[in-house]
Amino acid sequence: MLLLLKTKGPLATTAVAQELGITGEGARQQLQRLAEEGWVIFESISKGVGRPSLVWSLSERGNRRFPDTHAELTVQLINTIRDVLGDEALGQVISSREHKALLRYYDILRLEEGLEAKVRKFAELRSADGYLAEYRPDGEGFLMIENHCPICAAATACHDICKVELQTFQQIFKEWGTIERLDHALEGARHCAYRIMPV
């Protein structure tokens, strides 16, 4: 249930039941137990006549259930590099990290035939890195959604990480398509989302 709410966003009890293939009563009981344990929260929403429906989402504790890749240590290292060596050195470290990611992703993606196969593989690679990524067709292109950010604390401490990451994505896909960020978790969105269009 936690994974469902993480990847699909706030859901009504009936939607949770449908997604998991269980009864509405079974979903309600499990969600209430998770709420009592502090994993989920709910909001009561009225839609016209009848009882209001409960819409469930992850609590702060529920979000912490997903990996954060040693957030505190990462933030300390970022701040130490900035304090000791300066912003320019920090930028070089971030760029070097992303360059290695670019080479790793590109070497794998170039073996896939067609843009959809490349996007599918890219989502798989990002999921393996902890981003809970998924993709779906969107007009002539594709949407890739990252439902979790395992480096959120680091990205919050240093916004250049997200900027350089997007540039890396664009560099990887430049032969096959364009990529733009539509939603950004650091700007308050529930997830990061990207649109990938063929050249």
LUMFI-629418 format. One line per field, with one value per atom (N, C-alpha, C): residue in one letter; atom name; x negated, y negated, z negated. Coordinates in nm, 4 decimals. Atoms other than C-alpha are relative to their C-alpha. Layout:
BEGIN
code <- c(A  ...) $
site <- c(CA  ...) $
x <- c(X  ...) $
y <- c(Y  ...) $
z <- c(Z  ...) $
END
This chain:
BEGIN
code <- c(M  M  M  L  L  L  L  L  L  L  L  L  L  L  L  K  K  K  T  T  T  K  K  K  G  G  G  P  P  P  L  L  L  A  A  A  T  T  T  T  T  T  A  A  A  V  V  V  A  A  A  Q  Q  Q  E  E  E  L  L  L  G  G  G  I  I  I  T  T  T  G  G  G  E  E  E  G  G  G  A  A  A  R  R  R  Q  Q  Q  Q  Q  Q  L  L  L  Q  Q  Q  R  R  R  L  L  L  A  A  A  E  E  E  E  E  E  G  G  G  W  W  W  V  V  V  I  I  I  F  F  F  E  E  E  S  S  S  I  I  I  S  S  S  K  K  K  G  G  G  V  V  V  G  G  G  R  R  R  P  P  P  S  S  S  L  L  L  V  V  V  W  W  W  S  S  S  L  L  L  S  S  S  E  E  E  R  R  R  G  G  G  N  N  N  R  R  R  R  R  R  F  F  F  P  P  P  D  D  D  T  T  T  H  H  H  A  A  A  E  E  E  L  L  L  T  T  T  V  V  V  Q  Q  Q  L  L  L  I  I  I  N  N  N  T  T  T  I  I  I  R  R  R  D  D  D  V  V  V  L  L  L  G  G  G  D  D  D  E  E  E  A  A  A  L  L  L  G  G  G  Q  Q  Q  V  V  V  I  I  I  S  S  S  S  S  S  R  R  R  E  E  E  H  H  H  K  K  K  A  A  A  L  L  L  L  L  L  R  R  R  Y  Y  Y  Y  Y  Y  D  D  D  I  I  I  L  L  L  R  R  R  L  L  L  E  E  E  E  E  E  G  G  G  L  L  L  E  E  E  A  A  A  K  K  K  V  V  V  R  R  R  K  K  K  F  F  F  A  A  A  E  E  E  L  L  L  R  R  R  S  S  S  A  A  A  D  D  D  G  G  G  Y  Y  Y  L  L  L  A  A  A  E  E  E  Y  Y  Y  R  R  R  P  P  P  D  D  D  G  G  G  E  E  E  G  G  G  F  F  F  L  L  L  M  M  M  I  I  I  E  E  E  N  N  N  H  H  H  C  C  C  P  P  P  I  I  I  C  C  C  A  A  A  A  A  A  A  A  A  T  T  T  A  A  A  C  C  C  H  H  H  D  D  D  I  I  I  C  C  C  K  K  K  V  V  V  E  E  E  L  L  L  Q  Q  Q  T  T  T  F  F  F  Q  Q  Q  Q  Q  Q  I  I  I  F  F  F  K  K  K  E  E  E  W  W  W  G  G  G  T  T  T  I  I  I  E  E  E  R  R  R  L  L  L  D  D  D  H  H  H  A  A  A  L  L  L  E  E  E  G  G  G  A  A  A  R  R  R  H  H  H  C  C  C  A  A  A  Y  Y  Y  R  R  R  I  I  I  M  M  M  P  P  P  V  V  V) $
site <- c(N  CA  C  N  CA  C  N  CA  C  N  CA  C  N  CA  C  N  CA  C  N  CA  C  N  CA  C  N  CA  C  N  CA  C  N  CA  C  N  CA  C  N  CA  C  N  CA  C  N  CA  C  N  CA  C  N  CA  C  N  CA  C  N  CA  C  N  CA  C  N  CA  C  N  CA  C  N  CA  C  N  CA  C  N  CA  C  N  CA  C  N  CA  C  N  CA  C  N  CA  C  N  CA  C  N  CA  C  N  CA  C  N  CA  C  N  CA  C  N  CA  C  N  CA  C  N  CA  C  N  CA  C  N  CA  C  N  CA  C  N  CA  C  N  CA  C  N  CA  C  N  CA  C  N  CA  C  N  CA  C  N  CA  C  N  CA  C  N  CA  C  N  CA  C  N  CA  C  N  CA  C  N  CA  C  N  CA  C  N  CA  C  N  CA  C  N  CA  C  N  CA  C  N  CA  C  N  CA  C  N  CA  C  N  CA  C  N  CA  C  N  CA  C  N  CA  C  N  CA  C  N  CA  C  N  CA  C  N  CA  C  N  CA  C  N  CA  C  N  CA  C  N  CA  C  N  CA  C  N  CA  C  N  CA  C  N  CA  C  N  CA  C  N  CA  C  N  CA  C  N  CA  C  N  CA  C  N  CA  C  N  CA  C  N  CA  C  N  CA  C  N  CA  C  N  CA  C  N  CA  C  N  CA  C  N  CA  C  N  CA  C  N  CA  C  N  CA  C  N  CA  C  N  CA  C  N  CA  C  N  CA  C  N  CA  C  N  CA  C  N  CA  C  N  CA  C  N  CA  C  N  CA  C  N  CA  C  N  CA  C  N  CA  C  N  CA  C  N  CA  C  N  CA  C  N  CA  C  N  CA  C  N  CA  C  N  CA  C  N  CA  C  N  CA  C  N  CA  C  N  CA  C  N  CA  C  N  CA  C  N  CA  C  N  CA  C  N  CA  C  N  CA  C  N  CA  C  N  CA  C  N  CA  C  N  CA  C  N  CA  C  N  CA  C  N  CA  C  N  CA  C  N  CA  C  N  CA  C  N  CA  C  N  CA  C  N  CA  C  N  CA  C  N  CA  C  N  CA  C  N  CA  C  N  CA  C  N  CA  C  N  CA  C  N  CA  C  N  CA  C  N  CA  C  N  CA  C  N  CA  C  N  CA  C  N  CA  C  N  CA  C  N  CA  C  N  CA  C  N  CA  C  N  CA  C  N  CA  C  N  CA  C  N  CA  C  N  CA  C  N  CA  C  N  CA  C  N  CA  C  N  CA  C  N  CA  C  N  CA  C  N  CA  C  N  CA  C  N  CA  C  N  CA  C  N  CA  C  N  CA  C  N  CA  C  N  CA  C  N  CA  C  N  CA  C  N  CA  C  N  CA  C  N  CA  C  N  CA  C  N  CA  C  N  CA  C  N  CA  C  N  CA  C  N  CA  C  N  CA  C  N  CA  C  N  CA  C  N  CA  C  N  CA  C  N  CA  C  N  CA  C  N  CA  C  N  CA  C  N  CA  C  N  CA  C  N  CA  C  N  CA  C  N  CA  C) $
x <- c(-0.0817  0.0000  -0.0857  0.0883  -0.2832  -0.0595  0.0554  -0.4397  0.1057  -0.1089  -0.1030  0.0221  -0.0213  -0.0520  -0.1201  0.1199  -0.4113  -0.0005  0.0096  -0.3823  0.1239  -0.1230  -0.0183  0.0523  -0.0457  0.0215  0.1202  -0.1176  0.3191  0.1117  -0.1046  0.5927  0.1152  -0.1170  0.9453  -0.0035  -0.0028  1.0192  0.0399  -0.0462  1.2072  -0.1081  0.1074  0.9154  -0.1103  0.0998  0.6733  0.0476  -0.0567  0.9050  -0.0086  0.0039  0.9284  -0.1428  0.1399  0.5526  -0.0564  0.0553  0.4807  0.0862  -0.0873  0.7727  0.0585  -0.0600  0.9241  0.1312  -0.1281  1.2597  -0.0238  0.0087  1.3268  -0.0158  0.0098  1.3725  -0.1398  0.1355  1.0410  -0.1022  0.0912  0.8634  0.0133  -0.0233  1.0256  -0.0641  0.0571  0.9195  -0.1527  0.1464  0.5591  -0.0504  0.0402  0.5386  0.0137  -0.0171  0.6767  -0.1117  0.1105  0.4154  -0.1296  0.1202  0.1401  0.0045  -0.0136  0.2787  -0.0280  0.0245  0.2759  -0.1487  0.1443  -0.0888  -0.0814  0.0689  -0.1702  -0.0590  0.0571  -0.2510  0.0755  -0.0815  0.0371  0.0874  -0.0944  0.2667  0.1177  -0.1154  0.6105  0.0639  -0.0768  0.8260  0.1414  -0.1401  1.2043  0.0469  -0.0394  1.3363  0.1453  -0.1419  1.7040  0.0176  -0.0321  1.8326  0.1505  -0.1450  2.1955  0.0697  -0.0818  2.4540  -0.0692  0.0552  2.3565  -0.1174  0.1119  2.0790  -0.1261  0.1272  1.7449  -0.0921  0.0951  1.4709  -0.1334  0.1312  1.1360  -0.1064  0.1108  0.8302  -0.1290  0.1168  0.5098  -0.1295  0.1340  0.1476  -0.1032  0.1067  -0.1873  -0.0245  0.0424  -0.2792  -0.1496  0.1445  -0.6258  -0.0748  0.0619  -0.7112  0.0087  -0.0176  -0.5702  -0.0988  0.0972  -0.7894  -0.1416  0.1336  -1.0929  -0.0230  0.0106  -1.0205  -0.0798  0.0706  -1.1798  -0.1425  0.1417  -1.5582  -0.0341  0.0448  -1.7240  -0.1507  0.1413  -2.0803  -0.0847  0.0851  -2.2375  0.0029  -0.0220  -2.0941  -0.0902  0.0733  -2.2657  -0.1475  0.1405  -2.6159  -0.0210  0.0121  -2.5602  0.0038  -0.0121  -2.4488  -0.1253  0.1226  -2.7475  -0.1166  0.1091  -2.9863  0.0157  -0.0245  -2.8245  -0.0408  0.0317  -2.8521  -0.1499  0.1442  -3.2123  -0.0772  0.0660  -3.3193  0.0200  -0.0301  -3.1480  -0.0808  0.0694  -3.3034  -0.1510  0.1457  -3.6563  -0.0552  0.0541  -3.6975  0.0740  -0.0757  -3.4258  0.1030  -0.1097  -3.1266  -0.0494  0.0512  -3.3370  -0.0432  0.0434  -3.4932  0.1201  -0.1213  -3.1500  0.0641  -0.0546  -3.0260  -0.0771  0.0823  -3.3188  0.0277  -0.0306  -3.2420  0.1337  -0.1333  -2.8751  -0.0068  0.0121  -2.9659  -0.0710  0.0737  -3.2136  0.0906  -0.0933  -2.9503  0.0990  -0.0998  -2.6965  -0.0628  0.0662  -2.9523  -0.0127  0.0092  -3.0056  0.1368  -0.1360  -2.6268  0.0350  -0.0279  -2.6028  -0.0611  0.0674  -2.8573  0.0671  -0.0624  -2.6919  0.1352  -0.1321  -2.3386  -0.0124  0.0101  -2.4452  -0.0463  0.0525  -2.6432  0.1070  -0.1081  -2.3324  0.1113  -0.1134  -2.0683  -0.0281  0.0300  -2.2505  0.0208  -0.0211  -2.2038  0.1475  -0.1441  -1.8231  0.0463  -0.0518  -1.6328  0.1261  -0.1186  -1.3878  0.0099  -0.0082  -1.3019  0.0755  -0.0762  -1.0392  -0.0831  0.0845  -1.2811  -0.1066  0.1002  -1.5398  0.0620  -0.0678  -1.2892  0.0357  -0.0328  -1.1725  -0.1236  0.1238  -1.5310  -0.0493  0.0418  -1.6077  0.0798  -0.0837  -1.3123  -0.0438  0.0478  -1.4390  -0.1296  0.1273  -1.7877  0.0211  -0.0269  -1.6510  0.0680  -0.0634  -1.4320  -0.1041  0.1066  -1.7363  -0.0849  0.0737  -1.9001  0.0843  -0.0826  -1.6088  0.1063  -0.0919  -1.3864  0.1446  -0.1353  -1.0775  0.0580  -0.0378  -1.0582  0.0936  -0.0902  -0.7886  0.0156  -0.0204  -0.7061  0.1325  -0.1205  -0.4027  0.0010  -0.0105  -0.3261  0.0737  -0.0613  -0.2303  -0.0051  -0.0014  -0.1229  -0.1044  0.1040  -0.4182  -0.1216  0.1153  -0.6574  0.0385  -0.0179  -0.6716  -0.0160  0.0207  -0.6405  -0.0787  0.0681  -0.8875  0.0198  -0.0308  -0.7854  -0.0874  0.0795  -1.0179  0.0768  -0.0887  -0.8006  -0.0731  0.0790  -1.0833  -0.1347  0.1329  -1.4042  -0.0907  0.0866  -1.6694  -0.1098  0.1019  -1.8970  0.0636  -0.0743  -1.6346  -0.0711  0.0678  -1.8274  -0.1206  0.1160  -2.1400  0.0425  -0.0479  -1.9445  0.0540  -0.0491  -1.7813  -0.1173  0.1189  -2.1249  -0.0760  0.0741  -2.2614  0.0862  -0.0938  -2.0144  -0.0702  0.0720  -2.2884  0.0068  -0.0094  -2.2513  0.1126  -0.1143  -1.9082  -0.0239  0.0261  -2.0190  -0.0957  0.0990  -2.3216  0.0583  -0.0637  -2.1152  0.0849  -0.0820  -1.8683  -0.0879  0.0928  -2.1577  -0.0583  0.0515  -2.2938  0.1023  -0.1059  -1.9600  0.0077  -0.0097  -1.9484  -0.1187  0.1185  -2.3031  0.0135  -0.0161  -2.2214  0.0935  -0.1050  -1.9120  -0.0138  0.0038  -2.0338  0.0002  -0.0012  -2.0839  0.1400  -0.1270  -1.7344  0.1225  -0.1170  -1.5080  -0.0339  0.0156  -1.4550  0.0646  -0.0557  -1.3838  0.0117  -0.0224  -1.2326  0.0655  -0.0611  -1.1353  0.1331  -0.1335  -0.7626  0.0334  -0.0272  -0.7337  -0.1297  0.1239  -1.0019  0.0356  -0.0334  -0.9757  -0.0501  0.0545  -1.1958  0.0809  -0.0862  -0.9435  0.1405  -0.1284  -0.6591  0.0847  -0.0766  -0.5424  -0.0123  0.0027  -0.4632  -0.1142  0.1052  -0.7259  -0.0736  0.0626  -0.9669  0.0523  -0.0523  -0.8279  -0.0716  0.0724  -0.9958  0.0771  -0.0569  -0.8623  -0.1161  0.1029  -1.0764  0.0649  -0.0584  -1.0003  -0.1034  0.0947  -1.1552  -0.0572  0.0636  -1.3971  0.0875) $
y <- c(0.1202  0.0000  -0.1260  0.1165  -0.2384  -0.0254  0.0150  -0.1735  -0.0537  0.0478  -0.2274  -0.1496  0.1423  -0.5627  -0.0839  0.0725  -0.6608  -0.0206  0.0079  -0.5872  -0.0615  0.0484  -0.6834  -0.1296  0.1231  -0.9777  0.0229  -0.0152  -1.0465  0.0768  -0.0845  -0.7871  0.0169  -0.0313  -0.7319  0.1477  -0.1385  -0.4108  0.0957  -0.0880  -0.2641  0.0206  -0.0107  -0.3387  0.0928  -0.0896  -0.1653  0.1445  -0.1352  0.1373  0.0539  -0.0434  0.1518  0.0330  -0.0209  0.1180  0.1302  -0.1175  0.3983  0.1251  -0.1144  0.6218  0.0561  -0.0426  0.6315  -0.0748  0.0656  0.5281  -0.1399  0.1343  0.1687  0.0033  -0.0119  0.2763  0.0457  -0.0467  0.4621  -0.1121  0.1136  0.1565  -0.1007  0.0985  -0.0715  0.0446  -0.0512  0.1516  -0.0092  0.0053  0.1760  -0.1437  0.1401  -0.1972  -0.0629  0.0528  -0.2770  0.0494  -0.0523  -0.0492  -0.0743  0.0748  -0.2233  -0.1428  0.1355  -0.5605  -0.0007  -0.0085  -0.4516  0.0152  -0.0196  -0.3503  -0.1177  0.1205  -0.6865  0.0046  -0.0132  -0.5645  -0.0819  0.0725  -0.7358  -0.1029  0.0995  -1.0343  -0.0031  0.0075  -1.1034  -0.1371  0.1238  -1.3926  0.0372  -0.0266  -1.3888  -0.0991  0.0858  -1.5216  0.0264  -0.0106  -1.5905  -0.0248  0.0172  -1.5448  0.0109  0.0000  -1.6427  0.0718  -0.0676  -1.4303  0.1281  -0.1246  -1.1391  -0.0246  0.0085  -1.0604  -0.0486  0.0406  -1.2295  0.1206  -0.1100  -1.0044  -0.0359  0.0198  -0.9567  0.0179  -0.0065  -1.0293  0.0148  -0.0393  -0.8703  -0.0384  0.0282  -0.9764  0.0371  -0.0337  -0.9020  -0.1136  0.0983  -1.0787  -0.0245  0.0235  -1.2186  0.1290  -0.1275  -0.8897  0.1002  -0.0905  -0.6962  -0.0300  0.0372  -0.8918  0.0406  -0.0385  -0.8196  0.1510  -0.1456  -0.4477  0.0365  -0.0233  -0.4821  -0.0524  0.0320  -0.5039  -0.1455  0.1372  -0.8434  -0.0089  -0.0069  -0.7308  -0.0812  0.0594  -0.8399  -0.1526  0.1429  -1.1908  -0.0872  0.0896  -1.3376  -0.0084  -0.0017  -1.2294  -0.0767  0.0674  -1.3535  -0.1509  0.1439  -1.6965  -0.0537  0.0427  -1.7192  -0.0109  0.0038  -1.6357  -0.1186  0.1146  -1.8949  -0.1296  0.1230  -2.1635  -0.0123  0.0026  -2.0654  -0.0400  0.0370  -2.0844  -0.1482  0.1416  -2.4224  -0.0899  0.0837  -2.5584  0.0013  -0.0139  -2.4256  -0.0384  0.0172  -2.4378  -0.1037  0.1020  -2.6786  0.0574  -0.0408  -2.6708  0.0562  -0.0476  -2.6222  0.1465  -0.1393  -2.3036  0.0913  -0.0801  -2.1782  0.0254  -0.0157  -2.2390  0.1023  -0.0973  -2.0378  0.1424  -0.1323  -1.7469  0.0503  -0.0376  -1.7464  0.0359  -0.0264  -1.7656  0.1322  -0.1260  -1.4780  0.1189  -0.1078  -1.2633  0.0239  -0.0136  -1.3344  0.0523  -0.0488  -1.2694  0.1522  -0.1457  -0.9182  0.0642  -0.0511  -0.8679  -0.0033  0.0137  -0.9948  0.1173  -0.1084  -0.7393  0.1346  -0.1289  -0.4541  0.0153  -0.0075  -0.5337  0.0111  0.0035  -0.6106  0.1337  -0.1280  -0.2896  0.1087  -0.0988  -0.0906  -0.0373  0.0427  -0.2982  0.0080  -0.0010  -0.3101  0.1383  -0.1361  0.0675  0.0304  -0.0219  0.0356  -0.0557  0.0422  0.0088  -0.0832  0.0848  -0.2809  -0.0805  0.0918  -0.5683  0.0613  -0.0562  -0.3809  0.1014  -0.0987  -0.0986  -0.0700  0.0752  -0.3544  -0.0625  0.0615  -0.5349  0.1072  -0.1098  -0.2031  0.0427  -0.0409  -0.1014  -0.1087  0.1118  -0.4479  0.0009  -0.0081  -0.4166  0.1166  -0.1155  -0.0725  -0.0334  0.0371  -0.2111  -0.0974  0.0984  -0.5026  0.0678  -0.0741  -0.2648  0.0784  -0.0747  -0.0510  -0.0916  0.0984  -0.3694  -0.0596  0.0424  -0.4226  -0.1039  0.1095  -0.6674  0.0448  -0.0522  -0.4415  -0.0593  0.0634  -0.5532  0.0888  -0.0684  -0.4613  -0.0897  0.0815  -0.5747  0.0385  -0.0301  -0.5970  -0.0861  0.0804  -0.7152  -0.1304  0.1322  -1.0833  -0.0689  0.0563  -1.1988  0.0700  -0.0571  -1.1521  0.0440  -0.0324  -1.1100  0.0821  -0.0799  -0.9729  -0.0875  0.0596  -1.0799  0.0987  -0.0815  -0.9491  -0.0681  0.0533  -0.9944  0.0690  -0.0529  -0.9522  -0.0256  0.0113  -0.8819  -0.0168  0.0151  -0.8996  -0.0597  0.0562  -1.0981  0.0446  -0.0492  -0.9068  -0.0980  0.0999  -1.2133  -0.1350  0.1242  -1.4702  -0.0935  0.0843  -1.5931  -0.0692  0.0585  -1.6462  -0.1063  0.0955  -1.8202  -0.1263  0.1159  -2.0478  -0.0860  0.0724  -2.1407  -0.0641  0.0512  -2.1990  0.0144  -0.0052  -2.2869  0.0285  -0.0285  -2.2530  0.1474  -0.1434  -1.8764  0.0264  -0.0210  -1.8886  -0.0650  0.0697  -2.1403  0.0813  -0.0773  -1.9337  0.1353  -0.1275  -1.6135  -0.0134  0.0216  -1.7554  -0.0182  0.0180  -1.8664  0.1344  -0.1334  -1.5116  0.0801  -0.0693  -1.3649  -0.0501  0.0590  -1.6059  0.0426  -0.0434  -1.5102  0.1463  -0.1427  -1.1380  0.0197  -0.0238  -1.1707  -0.0850  0.0981  -1.4376  0.0637  -0.0680  -1.1839  0.0479  -0.0700  -1.0384  -0.0864  0.0793  -1.3062  -0.1159  0.1108  -1.6056  0.0402  -0.0299  -1.5925  -0.1290  0.1173  -1.8585  0.0436  -0.0298  -1.8569  -0.0742  0.0589  -1.9168  -0.0288  0.0145  -1.8675  0.0214  -0.0072  -1.9115  0.0114  -0.0235  -1.7668  -0.1117  0.1065  -2.0418  -0.1289  0.1181  -2.2987  0.0283  -0.0295  -2.1284  0.1038  -0.1042  -1.8713  0.1324  -0.1300  -1.5182  0.0864  -0.0804  -1.3784  -0.0868  0.0638  -1.4733  0.0697  -0.0570  -1.4254  -0.0647  0.0458  -1.4544  0.0397  -0.0335  -1.4708  0.0250  -0.0376  -1.2929  0.0106  0.0047  -1.3694  0.0439  -0.0388  -1.2183  -0.1229  0.1101  -1.4361  -0.0365) $
z <- c(0.0000  0.0000  0.0000  0.0034  -0.0798  0.1382  -0.1342  0.2612  0.0961  -0.0850  0.4293  -0.0197  0.0273  0.2567  0.0412  -0.0425  0.3328  0.1498  -0.1455  0.7034  0.0655  -0.0626  0.7687  -0.0611  0.0631  0.5321  -0.0876  0.0859  0.3068  0.0704  -0.0582  0.3641  -0.0974  0.0815  0.2391  -0.0385  0.0478  0.0490  0.1118  -0.1080  0.3468  0.1053  -0.0988  0.5796  -0.0513  0.0592  0.3400  0.0120  -0.0084  0.3293  0.1424  -0.1400  0.7098  0.0437  -0.0402  0.7576  -0.0568  0.0669  0.5096  0.0158  -0.0219  0.6082  -0.1284  0.1267  0.2585  -0.0186  0.0246  0.1125  -0.0564  0.0558  0.0153  -0.1508  0.1457  -0.3460  -0.0412  0.0297  -0.3418  0.0157  -0.0215  -0.1993  -0.1134  0.1067  -0.4584  -0.1304  0.1252  -0.7482  0.0006  -0.0075  -0.6285  -0.0024  -0.0010  -0.5601  -0.1392  0.1363  -0.9051  -0.0919  0.0814  -1.0616  0.0313  -0.0387  -0.8625  -0.0546  0.0542  -0.9741  -0.1500  0.1445  -1.3394  -0.0311  0.0192  -1.2979  0.0527  -0.0452  -1.1401  0.1391  -0.1339  -0.7880  0.1047  -0.0978  -0.6047  -0.0719  0.0505  -0.6501  0.0970  -0.0896  -0.5058  -0.0079  -0.0081  -0.4000  0.0392  -0.0308  -0.3957  0.1061  -0.1115  -0.0635  0.0357  -0.0354  0.0082  0.1487  -0.1417  0.3615  0.0151  -0.0146  0.3682  -0.1144  0.0989  0.1904  -0.0459  0.0530  -0.0316  -0.0929  0.0931  -0.2701  0.0704  -0.0619  -0.2042  0.0152  -0.0204  -0.0685  -0.0639  0.0590  -0.2364  0.1076  -0.0957  -0.0258  -0.0796  0.0787  -0.1522  0.0699  -0.0530  -0.1092  -0.1053  0.0938  -0.2687  -0.0983  0.0999  -0.5894  0.0177  -0.0042  -0.6464  -0.0348  0.0373  -0.8176  0.1158  -0.1129  -0.5213  0.1122  -0.1028  -0.2798  -0.0390  0.0459  -0.4938  0.0113  -0.0158  -0.4425  0.1253  -0.1253  -0.0980  -0.0110  0.0214  -0.0594  0.0276  -0.0212  -0.0938  0.0221  -0.0336  -0.0182  -0.0973  0.1038  -0.3445  0.0052  -0.0196  -0.3358  -0.0862  0.0894  -0.6394  0.0379  -0.0389  -0.5361  0.1300  -0.1295  -0.1809  -0.0159  0.0214  -0.2979  -0.0703  0.0691  -0.5332  0.0969  -0.0984  -0.2485  0.0949  -0.0885  -0.0197  -0.0694  0.0734  -0.2861  -0.0276  0.0255  -0.3651  0.1248  -0.1260  0.0003  0.0276  -0.0246  0.0333  -0.0936  0.0984  -0.2888  0.0185  -0.0068  -0.2321  0.1373  -0.1344  0.1450  0.0837  -0.0725  0.2609  0.0964  -0.0883  0.4944  0.1328  -0.1290  0.8069  -0.0099  0.0193  0.6700  -0.0166  0.0162  0.5644  0.1353  -0.1349  0.9180  0.0812  -0.0720  1.0569  -0.0472  0.0553  0.8230  0.0546  -0.0495  0.9273  0.1477  -0.1438  1.2971  0.0257  -0.0164  1.2606  -0.0293  0.0351  1.0896  0.1129  -0.1056  1.3631  0.1289  -0.1211  1.6385  -0.0048  0.0144  1.5022  0.0216  -0.0209  1.4926  0.1484  -0.1424  1.8516  0.0774  -0.0716  1.9732  -0.0274  0.0362  1.7836  0.0687  -0.0628  1.9054  0.1517  -0.1466  2.2631  0.0555  -0.0494  2.3049  0.0026  0.0043  2.2109  0.0981  -0.0819  2.3917  0.1493  -0.1441  2.7263  0.0619  -0.0499  2.7540  0.0251  -0.0172  2.7444  0.1341  -0.1303  3.0743  -0.0168  0.0037  3.1015  -0.1281  0.1135  2.8710  -0.1175  0.1117  2.6684  -0.0781  0.0682  2.5911  -0.0845  0.0750  2.4814  -0.1248  0.1147  2.2567  -0.1028  0.0915  2.1093  -0.0795  0.0663  2.0334  -0.0955  0.0855  1.8932  -0.1304  0.1206  1.6529  -0.0883  0.0773  1.5490  -0.0735  0.0617  1.4829  -0.1149  0.1059  1.2827  -0.1196  0.1094  1.0800  -0.0783  0.0675  1.0063  -0.0875  0.0790  0.8757  -0.1128  0.1128  0.6357  0.0294  -0.0332  0.8263  0.0237  -0.0245  0.8670  0.1286  -0.1265  1.2304  0.0804  -0.0932  1.4786  0.1222  -0.1202  1.8307  0.0629  -0.0767  2.0548  0.1261  -0.1218  2.4092  -0.0281  0.0154  2.4362  0.1357  -0.1342  2.7819  0.0867  -0.0842  3.0160  -0.0805  0.0829  2.7238  -0.1212  0.1210  2.3725  -0.1240  0.1311  2.0114  -0.0845  0.0997  1.7567  -0.1348  0.1322  1.3944  -0.1034  0.1102  1.0982  -0.1290  0.1151  0.7944  -0.1325  0.1225  0.5420  0.0361  -0.0219  0.5104  -0.1138  0.1064  0.3156  -0.0389  0.0332  0.3214  -0.0315  0.0221  0.2212  -0.0976  0.0989  -0.0831  0.0625  -0.0668  0.1266  0.1005  -0.0995  0.4037  -0.0666  0.0739  0.1450  -0.0465  0.0469  0.0098  0.1151  -0.1158  0.3593  0.1252  -0.1132  0.6367  0.1321  -0.1239  0.8989  0.0370  -0.0293  0.8668  0.0994  -0.0906  1.0329  0.1354  -0.1258  1.2941  0.0871  -0.0751  1.3969  0.0414  -0.0336  1.3861  0.1255  -0.1191  1.6405  0.1226  -0.1122  1.8617  0.0438  -0.0314  1.8392  0.0787  -0.0736  1.9476  0.1443  -0.1337  2.2415  0.0866  -0.0726  2.3398  0.0425  -0.0302  2.3238  0.1199  -0.1001  2.5458  0.1256  -0.1094  2.7904  0.1388  -0.1306  3.0728  0.0369  -0.0234  3.0338  -0.0282  0.0344  2.8890  -0.0916  0.0946  2.6631  -0.1323  0.1315  2.2920  -0.0794  0.0844  2.0672  -0.1306  0.1299  1.7007  -0.0096  0.0141  1.6478  -0.1458  0.1438  1.2707  -0.0756  0.0769  1.0077  -0.1478  0.1400  0.6577  -0.0905  0.0847  0.5147  0.0086  -0.0130  0.6383  -0.0514  0.0630  0.4523  0.0700  -0.0693  0.7061  -0.0762  0.0668  0.5869  0.0511  -0.0617  0.8228  0.1017  -0.1158  1.0997  0.1254  -0.1248  1.4496  0.1180  -0.1188  1.7895  0.1244  -0.1313  2.1430  0.0967  -0.0947  2.4018  0.1376  -0.1339  2.7673  0.1029  -0.1050  3.0817  0.0699  -0.0728  3.2802  0.1180) $
END
